[in-house]
Amino acid sequence: MPGTYCSRETIAVIRSLRKEGLSNREIATRTGRGRRTVDRIVLKLTKGVSTLPKSKSGRPSVVTKRGTRILKRYVLENRRRGSTELQALMQEAGVKVSKPTIRRKLVQLGYRAYIPKKKPFLTKRMKSARLDWAKKHEHWTVNEWKNVVWSDESKFNLFASDGKLLSLKTIYDSFFSIFSYCL
């Protein structure tokens, strides 16, 4: 890919593979880099020119590493916070950033806004009671289940409205939390 950053580790791997006697094409396939990239690095190595990456141009980010950690901590505490609330919390922590900057940083961290799945608000006691009930009725036969009277559930809004809610999460959060609300 043009313009991609080649790390020191990758350059060290290319250097060691070249010392082993591999061709530039073989090195490119092993490292996953383009052949032309490997050619340029090997040429710099043979000429004795520095292979260290050049300093990046452009304006430095307003949000420091500390600010990024603070932002991530606030998001993990409550994923339903919007950029306005996150901005206020960041200012309390001494980091002054704008709402668009917060949104850009969240995208860089891998967070996207999703409509959260509707699920009942269960306490630990309720979860354990449900698990006990499921274990107790685990080996029931079809005939036993036919004797149960099933009723329709009614809808009650205890904690949230039916309005649009958004939640921040990464793509990995949705994968790993599939089973978390079952118990």
Biotite code that builds the C-alpha atoms (Angstrom):
import biotite.structure as struc

atoms = struc.array([
    struc.Atom([0.000, 0.000, 0.000], chain_id="A", res_id=1, res_name="MET", atom_name="CA", element="C"),
    struc.Atom([1.444, 3.354, -0.941], chain_id="A", res_id=2, res_name="PRO", atom_name="CA", element="C"),
    struc.Atom([2.413, 5.618, 1.895], chain_id="A", res_id=3, res_name="GLY", atom_name="CA", element="C"),
    struc.Atom([2.077, 3.002, 4.624], chain_id="A", res_id=4, res_name="THR", atom_name="CA", element="C"),
    struc.Atom([4.358, 3.189, 7.615], chain_id="A", res_id=5, res_name="TYR", atom_name="CA", element="C"),
    struc.Atom([7.121, 0.589, 7.778], chain_id="A", res_id=6, res_name="CYS", atom_name="CA", element="C"),
    struc.Atom([8.004, -0.069, 11.418], chain_id="A", res_id=7, res_name="SER", atom_name="CA", element="C"),
    struc.Atom([11.483, -0.669, 12.817], chain_id="A", res_id=8, res_name="ARG", atom_name="CA", element="C"),
    struc.Atom([10.564, -4.290, 13.483], chain_id="A", res_id=9, res_name="GLU", atom_name="CA", element="C"),
    struc.Atom([9.624, -4.842, 9.832], chain_id="A", res_id=10, res_name="THR", atom_name="CA", element="C"),
    struc.Atom([12.875, -3.234, 8.683], chain_id="A", res_id=11, res_name="ILE", atom_name="CA", element="C"),
    struc.Atom([14.822, -5.471, 11.093], chain_id="A", res_id=12, res_name="ALA", atom_name="CA", element="C"),
    struc.Atom([13.037, -8.547, 9.704], chain_id="A", res_id=13, res_name="VAL", atom_name="CA", element="C"),
    struc.Atom([13.853, -7.469, 6.136], chain_id="A", res_id=14, res_name="ILE", atom_name="CA", element="C"),
    struc.Atom([17.497, -6.912, 7.130], chain_id="A", res_id=15, res_name="ARG", atom_name="CA", element="C"),
    struc.Atom([17.797, -10.362, 8.743], chain_id="A", res_id=16, res_name="SER", atom_name="CA", element="C"),
    struc.Atom([16.067, -12.130, 5.834], chain_id="A", res_id=17, res_name="LEU", atom_name="CA", element="C"),
    struc.Atom([18.410, -10.379, 3.401], chain_id="A", res_id=18, res_name="ARG", atom_name="CA", element="C"),
    struc.Atom([21.420, -11.545, 5.450], chain_id="A", res_id=19, res_name="LYS", atom_name="CA", element="C"),
    struc.Atom([20.074, -15.100, 5.155], chain_id="A", res_id=20, res_name="GLU", atom_name="CA", element="C"),
    struc.Atom([20.349, -14.732, 1.384], chain_id="A", res_id=21, res_name="GLY", atom_name="CA", element="C"),
    struc.Atom([16.689, -14.481, 0.404], chain_id="A", res_id=22, res_name="LEU", atom_name="CA", element="C"),
    struc.Atom([15.720, -12.521, -2.691], chain_id="A", res_id=23, res_name="SER", atom_name="CA", element="C"),
    struc.Atom([13.711, -9.323, -2.443], chain_id="A", res_id=24, res_name="ASN", atom_name="CA", element="C"),
    struc.Atom([10.662, -11.076, -3.903], chain_id="A", res_id=25, res_name="ARG", atom_name="CA", element="C"),
    struc.Atom([10.826, -13.852, -1.274], chain_id="A", res_id=26, res_name="GLU", atom_name="CA", element="C"),
    struc.Atom([11.254, -11.253, 1.473], chain_id="A", res_id=27, res_name="ILE", atom_name="CA", element="C"),
    struc.Atom([8.221, -9.345, 0.163], chain_id="A", res_id=28, res_name="ALA", atom_name="CA", element="C"),
    struc.Atom([6.013, -12.444, 0.247], chain_id="A", res_id=29, res_name="THR", atom_name="CA", element="C"),
    struc.Atom([7.195, -13.433, 3.741], chain_id="A", res_id=30, res_name="ARG", atom_name="CA", element="C"),
    struc.Atom([6.760, -9.982, 5.275], chain_id="A", res_id=31, res_name="THR", atom_name="CA", element="C"),
    struc.Atom([3.571, -9.079, 3.425], chain_id="A", res_id=32, res_name="GLY", atom_name="CA", element="C"),
    struc.Atom([5.148, -5.880, 2.089], chain_id="A", res_id=33, res_name="ARG", atom_name="CA", element="C"),
    struc.Atom([5.349, -4.813, -1.530], chain_id="A", res_id=34, res_name="GLY", atom_name="CA", element="C"),
    struc.Atom([8.367, -5.856, -3.565], chain_id="A", res_id=35, res_name="ARG", atom_name="CA", element="C"),
    struc.Atom([9.184, -2.223, -4.361], chain_id="A", res_id=36, res_name="ARG", atom_name="CA", element="C"),
    struc.Atom([9.136, -1.362, -0.641], chain_id="A", res_id=37, res_name="THR", atom_name="CA", element="C"),
    struc.Atom([11.567, -4.195, 0.071], chain_id="A", res_id=38, res_name="VAL", atom_name="CA", element="C"),
    struc.Atom([13.741, -3.031, -2.860], chain_id="A", res_id=39, res_name="ASP", atom_name="CA", element="C"),
    struc.Atom([13.969, 0.489, -1.417], chain_id="A", res_id=40, res_name="ARG", atom_name="CA", element="C"),
    struc.Atom([14.804, -0.726, 2.098], chain_id="A", res_id=41, res_name="ILE", atom_name="CA", element="C"),
    struc.Atom([17.468, -3.161, 0.835], chain_id="A", res_id=42, res_name="VAL", atom_name="CA", element="C"),
    struc.Atom([18.963, -0.400, -1.332], chain_id="A", res_id=43, res_name="LEU", atom_name="CA", element="C"),
    struc.Atom([19.186, 1.889, 1.713], chain_id="A", res_id=44, res_name="LYS", atom_name="CA", element="C"),
    struc.Atom([20.792, -0.924, 3.721], chain_id="A", res_id=45, res_name="LEU", atom_name="CA", element="C"),
    struc.Atom([23.448, -1.574, 1.061], chain_id="A", res_id=46, res_name="THR", atom_name="CA", element="C"),
    struc.Atom([24.246, 2.142, 0.683], chain_id="A", res_id=47, res_name="LYS", atom_name="CA", element="C"),
    struc.Atom([24.457, 2.596, 4.439], chain_id="A", res_id=48, res_name="GLY", atom_name="CA", element="C"),
    struc.Atom([21.678, 5.193, 4.468], chain_id="A", res_id=49, res_name="VAL", atom_name="CA", element="C"),
    struc.Atom([19.484, 5.396, 7.552], chain_id="A", res_id=50, res_name="SER", atom_name="CA", element="C"),
    struc.Atom([16.373, 3.222, 7.321], chain_id="A", res_id=51, res_name="THR", atom_name="CA", element="C"),
    struc.Atom([14.678, 4.874, 10.270], chain_id="A", res_id=52, res_name="LEU", atom_name="CA", element="C"),
    struc.Atom([11.259, 6.262, 9.390], chain_id="A", res_id=53, res_name="PRO", atom_name="CA", element="C"),
    struc.Atom([11.087, 10.002, 8.811], chain_id="A", res_id=54, res_name="LYS", atom_name="CA", element="C"),
    struc.Atom([9.285, 12.150, 11.327], chain_id="A", res_id=55, res_name="SER", atom_name="CA", element="C"),
    struc.Atom([5.645, 12.612, 10.439], chain_id="A", res_id=56, res_name="LYS", atom_name="CA", element="C"),
    struc.Atom([4.599, 16.005, 9.187], chain_id="A", res_id=57, res_name="SER", atom_name="CA", element="C"),
    struc.Atom([1.339, 17.672, 10.060], chain_id="A", res_id=58, res_name="GLY", atom_name="CA", element="C"),
    struc.Atom([-0.276, 19.234, 13.036], chain_id="A", res_id=59, res_name="ARG", atom_name="CA", element="C"),
    struc.Atom([0.107, 17.280, 16.286], chain_id="A", res_id=60, res_name="PRO", atom_name="CA", element="C"),
    struc.Atom([-3.037, 15.933, 17.878], chain_id="A", res_id=61, res_name="SER", atom_name="CA", element="C"),
    struc.Atom([-4.724, 18.005, 20.570], chain_id="A", res_id=62, res_name="VAL", atom_name="CA", element="C"),
    struc.Atom([-5.582, 14.834, 22.478], chain_id="A", res_id=63, res_name="VAL", atom_name="CA", element="C"),
    struc.Atom([-2.525, 13.342, 24.166], chain_id="A", res_id=64, res_name="THR", atom_name="CA", element="C"),
    struc.Atom([-2.097, 9.686, 25.128], chain_id="A", res_id=65, res_name="LYS", atom_name="CA", element="C"),
    struc.Atom([-3.309, 10.586, 28.601], chain_id="A", res_id=66, res_name="ARG", atom_name="CA", element="C"),
    struc.Atom([-6.395, 12.274, 27.153], chain_id="A", res_id=67, res_name="GLY", atom_name="CA", element="C"),
    struc.Atom([-7.096, 9.220, 25.016], chain_id="A", res_id=68, res_name="THR", atom_name="CA", element="C"),
    struc.Atom([-6.891, 6.954, 28.084], chain_id="A", res_id=69, res_name="ARG", atom_name="CA", element="C"),
    struc.Atom([-9.257, 9.249, 29.995], chain_id="A", res_id=70, res_name="ILE", atom_name="CA", element="C"),
    struc.Atom([-11.735, 9.289, 27.100], chain_id="A", res_id=71, res_name="LEU", atom_name="CA", element="C"),
    struc.Atom([-11.633, 5.510, 26.795], chain_id="A", res_id=72, res_name="LYS", atom_name="CA", element="C"),
    struc.Atom([-12.191, 5.117, 30.548], chain_id="A", res_id=73, res_name="ARG", atom_name="CA", element="C"),
    struc.Atom([-15.249, 7.396, 30.442], chain_id="A", res_id=74, res_name="TYR", atom_name="CA", element="C"),
    struc.Atom([-16.698, 5.464, 27.496], chain_id="A", res_id=75, res_name="VAL", atom_name="CA", element="C"),
    struc.Atom([-16.164, 2.123, 29.243], chain_id="A", res_id=76, res_name="LEU", atom_name="CA", element="C"),
    struc.Atom([-17.856, 3.432, 32.411], chain_id="A", res_id=77, res_name="GLU", atom_name="CA", element="C"),
    struc.Atom([-21.029, 4.311, 30.496], chain_id="A", res_id=78, res_name="ASN", atom_name="CA", element="C"),
    struc.Atom([-21.317, 3.564, 26.798], chain_id="A", res_id=79, res_name="ARG", atom_name="CA", element="C"),
    struc.Atom([-24.453, 5.667, 26.379], chain_id="A", res_id=80, res_name="ARG", atom_name="CA", element="C"),
    struc.Atom([-22.673, 8.963, 26.969], chain_id="A", res_id=81, res_name="ARG", atom_name="CA", element="C"),
    struc.Atom([-22.778, 11.390, 24.066], chain_id="A", res_id=82, res_name="GLY", atom_name="CA", element="C"),
    struc.Atom([-20.010, 13.677, 22.886], chain_id="A", res_id=83, res_name="SER", atom_name="CA", element="C"),
    struc.Atom([-21.447, 16.604, 24.892], chain_id="A", res_id=84, res_name="THR", atom_name="CA", element="C"),
    struc.Atom([-21.310, 14.680, 28.159], chain_id="A", res_id=85, res_name="GLU", atom_name="CA", element="C"),
    struc.Atom([-17.876, 13.259, 27.320], chain_id="A", res_id=86, res_name="LEU", atom_name="CA", element="C"),
    struc.Atom([-16.625, 16.778, 26.562], chain_id="A", res_id=87, res_name="GLN", atom_name="CA", element="C"),
    struc.Atom([-17.815, 18.009, 29.969], chain_id="A", res_id=88, res_name="ALA", atom_name="CA", element="C"),
    struc.Atom([-16.134, 15.066, 31.723], chain_id="A", res_id=89, res_name="LEU", atom_name="CA", element="C"),
    struc.Atom([-12.904, 15.635, 29.791], chain_id="A", res_id=90, res_name="MET", atom_name="CA", element="C"),
    struc.Atom([-12.890, 19.310, 30.792], chain_id="A", res_id=91, res_name="GLN", atom_name="CA", element="C"),
    struc.Atom([-13.352, 18.309, 34.440], chain_id="A", res_id=92, res_name="GLU", atom_name="CA", element="C"),
    struc.Atom([-10.281, 16.087, 34.023], chain_id="A", res_id=93, res_name="ALA", atom_name="CA", element="C"),
    struc.Atom([-8.331, 19.037, 32.626], chain_id="A", res_id=94, res_name="GLY", atom_name="CA", element="C"),
    struc.Atom([-8.403, 18.067, 28.941], chain_id="A", res_id=95, res_name="VAL", atom_name="CA", element="C"),
    struc.Atom([-10.002, 20.717, 26.724], chain_id="A", res_id=96, res_name="LYS", atom_name="CA", element="C"),
    struc.Atom([-11.265, 19.260, 23.440], chain_id="A", res_id=97, res_name="VAL", atom_name="CA", element="C"),
    struc.Atom([-14.154, 19.938, 21.085], chain_id="A", res_id=98, res_name="SER", atom_name="CA", element="C"),
    struc.Atom([-17.070, 17.594, 20.413], chain_id="A", res_id=99, res_name="LYS", atom_name="CA", element="C"),
    struc.Atom([-15.982, 16.832, 16.810], chain_id="A", res_id=100, res_name="PRO", atom_name="CA", element="C"),
    struc.Atom([-12.501, 15.942, 18.099], chain_id="A", res_id=101, res_name="THR", atom_name="CA", element="C"),
    struc.Atom([-14.047, 13.568, 20.637], chain_id="A", res_id=102, res_name="ILE", atom_name="CA", element="C"),
    struc.Atom([-16.125, 11.925, 17.903], chain_id="A", res_id=103, res_name="ARG", atom_name="CA", element="C"),
    struc.Atom([-13.053, 11.536, 15.654], chain_id="A", res_id=104, res_name="ARG", atom_name="CA", element="C"),
    struc.Atom([-11.041, 10.065, 18.528], chain_id="A", res_id=105, res_name="LYS", atom_name="CA", element="C"),
    struc.Atom([-13.835, 7.574, 19.286], chain_id="A", res_id=106, res_name="LEU", atom_name="CA", element="C"),
    struc.Atom([-13.780, 6.433, 15.657], chain_id="A", res_id=107, res_name="VAL", atom_name="CA", element="C"),
    struc.Atom([-9.973, 6.064, 15.845], chain_id="A", res_id=108, res_name="GLN", atom_name="CA", element="C"),
    struc.Atom([-10.395, 3.951, 18.991], chain_id="A", res_id=109, res_name="LEU", atom_name="CA", element="C"),
    struc.Atom([-12.808, 1.721, 17.078], chain_id="A", res_id=110, res_name="GLY", atom_name="CA", element="C"),
    struc.Atom([-16.064, 2.837, 18.691], chain_id="A", res_id=111, res_name="TYR", atom_name="CA", element="C"),
    struc.Atom([-19.228, 3.160, 16.638], chain_id="A", res_id=112, res_name="ARG", atom_name="CA", element="C"),
    struc.Atom([-22.726, 4.188, 17.680], chain_id="A", res_id=113, res_name="ALA", atom_name="CA", element="C"),
    struc.Atom([-25.199, 1.318, 17.737], chain_id="A", res_id=114, res_name="TYR", atom_name="CA", element="C"),
    struc.Atom([-28.804, 1.002, 18.767], chain_id="A", res_id=115, res_name="ILE", atom_name="CA", element="C"),
    struc.Atom([-28.533, -1.207, 21.867], chain_id="A", res_id=116, res_name="PRO", atom_name="CA", element="C"),
    struc.Atom([-30.436, -4.476, 22.040], chain_id="A", res_id=117, res_name="LYS", atom_name="CA", element="C"),
    struc.Atom([-33.484, -4.368, 24.252], chain_id="A", res_id=118, res_name="LYS", atom_name="CA", element="C"),
    struc.Atom([-33.102, -6.722, 27.156], chain_id="A", res_id=119, res_name="LYS", atom_name="CA", element="C"),
    struc.Atom([-34.612, -6.955, 30.605], chain_id="A", res_id=120, res_name="PRO", atom_name="CA", element="C"),
    struc.Atom([-32.846, -5.302, 33.504], chain_id="A", res_id=121, res_name="PHE", atom_name="CA", element="C"),
    struc.Atom([-31.926, -8.325, 35.597], chain_id="A", res_id=122, res_name="LEU", atom_name="CA", element="C"),
    struc.Atom([-30.266, -8.341, 38.983], chain_id="A", res_id=123, res_name="THR", atom_name="CA", element="C"),
    struc.Atom([-27.829, -11.060, 40.052], chain_id="A", res_id=124, res_name="LYS", atom_name="CA", element="C"),
    struc.Atom([-30.556, -12.609, 42.172], chain_id="A", res_id=125, res_name="ARG", atom_name="CA", element="C"),
    struc.Atom([-32.933, -12.746, 39.213], chain_id="A", res_id=126, res_name="MET", atom_name="CA", element="C"),
    struc.Atom([-30.236, -14.247, 36.993], chain_id="A", res_id=127, res_name="LYS", atom_name="CA", element="C"),
    struc.Atom([-29.440, -16.981, 39.512], chain_id="A", res_id=128, res_name="SER", atom_name="CA", element="C"),
    struc.Atom([-33.167, -17.716, 39.978], chain_id="A", res_id=129, res_name="ALA", atom_name="CA", element="C"),
    struc.Atom([-33.583, -18.079, 36.215], chain_id="A", res_id=130, res_name="ARG", atom_name="CA", element="C"),
    struc.Atom([-30.576, -20.381, 36.031], chain_id="A", res_id=131, res_name="LEU", atom_name="CA", element="C"),
    struc.Atom([-31.907, -22.532, 38.894], chain_id="A", res_id=132, res_name="ASP", atom_name="CA", element="C"),
    struc.Atom([-35.319, -22.730, 37.200], chain_id="A", res_id=133, res_name="TRP", atom_name="CA", element="C"),
    struc.Atom([-33.700, -23.752, 33.890], chain_id="A", res_id=134, res_name="ALA", atom_name="CA", element="C"),
    struc.Atom([-31.602, -26.455, 35.589], chain_id="A", res_id=135, res_name="LYS", atom_name="CA", element="C"),
    struc.Atom([-34.656, -27.736, 37.456], chain_id="A", res_id=136, res_name="LYS", atom_name="CA", element="C"),
    struc.Atom([-36.713, -28.087, 34.246], chain_id="A", res_id=137, res_name="HIS", atom_name="CA", element="C"),
    struc.Atom([-33.844, -29.162, 31.993], chain_id="A", res_id=138, res_name="GLU", atom_name="CA", element="C"),
    struc.Atom([-34.935, -32.800, 31.665], chain_id="A", res_id=139, res_name="HIS", atom_name="CA", element="C"),
    struc.Atom([-38.677, -32.292, 31.259], chain_id="A", res_id=140, res_name="TRP", atom_name="CA", element="C"),
    struc.Atom([-40.358, -34.267, 28.504], chain_id="A", res_id=141, res_name="THR", atom_name="CA", element="C"),
    struc.Atom([-42.619, -32.853, 25.813], chain_id="A", res_id=142, res_name="VAL", atom_name="CA", element="C"),
    struc.Atom([-45.708, -34.138, 27.653], chain_id="A", res_id=143, res_name="ASN", atom_name="CA", element="C"),
    struc.Atom([-44.722, -32.272, 30.825], chain_id="A", res_id=144, res_name="GLU", atom_name="CA", element="C"),
    struc.Atom([-44.289, -29.043, 28.849], chain_id="A", res_id=145, res_name="TRP", atom_name="CA", element="C"),
    struc.Atom([-47.739, -29.512, 27.300], chain_id="A", res_id=146, res_name="LYS", atom_name="CA", element="C"),
    struc.Atom([-49.284, -29.169, 30.780], chain_id="A", res_id=147, res_name="ASN", atom_name="CA", element="C"),
    struc.Atom([-47.823, -25.678, 31.203], chain_id="A", res_id=148, res_name="VAL", atom_name="CA", element="C"),
    struc.Atom([-50.120, -22.742, 30.491], chain_id="A", res_id=149, res_name="VAL", atom_name="CA", element="C"),
    struc.Atom([-48.240, -20.085, 28.521], chain_id="A", res_id=150, res_name="TRP", atom_name="CA", element="C"),
    struc.Atom([-49.392, -16.491, 28.760], chain_id="A", res_id=151, res_name="SER", atom_name="CA", element="C"),
    struc.Atom([-48.455, -13.519, 26.624], chain_id="A", res_id=152, res_name="ASP", atom_name="CA", element="C"),
    struc.Atom([-46.030, -11.049, 28.096], chain_id="A", res_id=153, res_name="GLU", atom_name="CA", element="C"),
    struc.Atom([-47.064, -7.453, 28.653], chain_id="A", res_id=154, res_name="SER", atom_name="CA", element="C"),
    struc.Atom([-44.891, -4.477, 27.880], chain_id="A", res_id=155, res_name="LYS", atom_name="CA", element="C"),
    struc.Atom([-43.816, -2.195, 30.736], chain_id="A", res_id=156, res_name="PHE", atom_name="CA", element="C"),
    struc.Atom([-41.377, 0.697, 30.491], chain_id="A", res_id=157, res_name="ASN", atom_name="CA", element="C"),
    struc.Atom([-39.679, 0.837, 33.868], chain_id="A", res_id=158, res_name="LEU", atom_name="CA", element="C"),
    struc.Atom([-36.297, 2.364, 33.111], chain_id="A", res_id=159, res_name="PHE", atom_name="CA", element="C"),
    struc.Atom([-36.153, 3.597, 29.524], chain_id="A", res_id=160, res_name="ALA", atom_name="CA", element="C"),
    struc.Atom([-38.448, 5.048, 26.919], chain_id="A", res_id=161, res_name="SER", atom_name="CA", element="C"),
    struc.Atom([-39.183, 3.645, 23.497], chain_id="A", res_id=162, res_name="ASP", atom_name="CA", element="C"),
    struc.Atom([-37.221, 6.510, 21.966], chain_id="A", res_id=163, res_name="GLY", atom_name="CA", element="C"),
    struc.Atom([-33.995, 6.165, 20.061], chain_id="A", res_id=164, res_name="LYS", atom_name="CA", element="C"),
    struc.Atom([-31.041, 5.154, 22.248], chain_id="A", res_id=165, res_name="LEU", atom_name="CA", element="C"),
    struc.Atom([-27.446, 4.888, 21.099], chain_id="A", res_id=166, res_name="LEU", atom_name="CA", element="C"),
    struc.Atom([-24.589, 2.986, 22.662], chain_id="A", res_id=167, res_name="SER", atom_name="CA", element="C"),
    struc.Atom([-20.863, 3.061, 21.861], chain_id="A", res_id=168, res_name="LEU", atom_name="CA", element="C"),
    struc.Atom([-19.090, -0.217, 21.266], chain_id="A", res_id=169, res_name="LYS", atom_name="CA", element="C"),
    struc.Atom([-16.398, -1.766, 19.132], chain_id="A", res_id=170, res_name="THR", atom_name="CA", element="C"),
    struc.Atom([-16.953, -4.629, 16.729], chain_id="A", res_id=171, res_name="ILE", atom_name="CA", element="C"),
    struc.Atom([-15.250, -6.939, 19.221], chain_id="A", res_id=172, res_name="TYR", atom_name="CA", element="C"),
    struc.Atom([-17.613, -5.964, 22.052], chain_id="A", res_id=173, res_name="ASP", atom_name="CA", element="C"),
    struc.Atom([-20.632, -7.273, 20.198], chain_id="A", res_id=174, res_name="SER", atom_name="CA", element="C"),
    struc.Atom([-18.856, -10.557, 19.442], chain_id="A", res_id=175, res_name="PHE", atom_name="CA", element="C"),
    struc.Atom([-17.700, -11.246, 23.002], chain_id="A", res_id=176, res_name="PHE", atom_name="CA", element="C"),
    struc.Atom([-20.873, -10.072, 24.749], chain_id="A", res_id=177, res_name="SER", atom_name="CA", element="C"),
    struc.Atom([-23.266, -12.363, 22.871], chain_id="A", res_id=178, res_name="ILE", atom_name="CA", element="C"),
    struc.Atom([-23.659, -14.661, 25.860], chain_id="A", res_id=179, res_name="PHE", atom_name="CA", element="C"),
    struc.Atom([-23.363, -12.110, 28.673], chain_id="A", res_id=180, res_name="SER", atom_name="CA", element="C"),
    struc.Atom([-27.066, -11.238, 28.869], chain_id="A", res_id=181, res_name="TYR", atom_name="CA", element="C"),
    struc.Atom([-28.291, -14.851, 28.799], chain_id="A", res_id=182, res_name="CYS", atom_name="CA", element="C"),
    struc.Atom([-27.543, -15.445, 32.477], chain_id="A", res_id=183, res_name="LEU", atom_name="CA", element="C"),
])
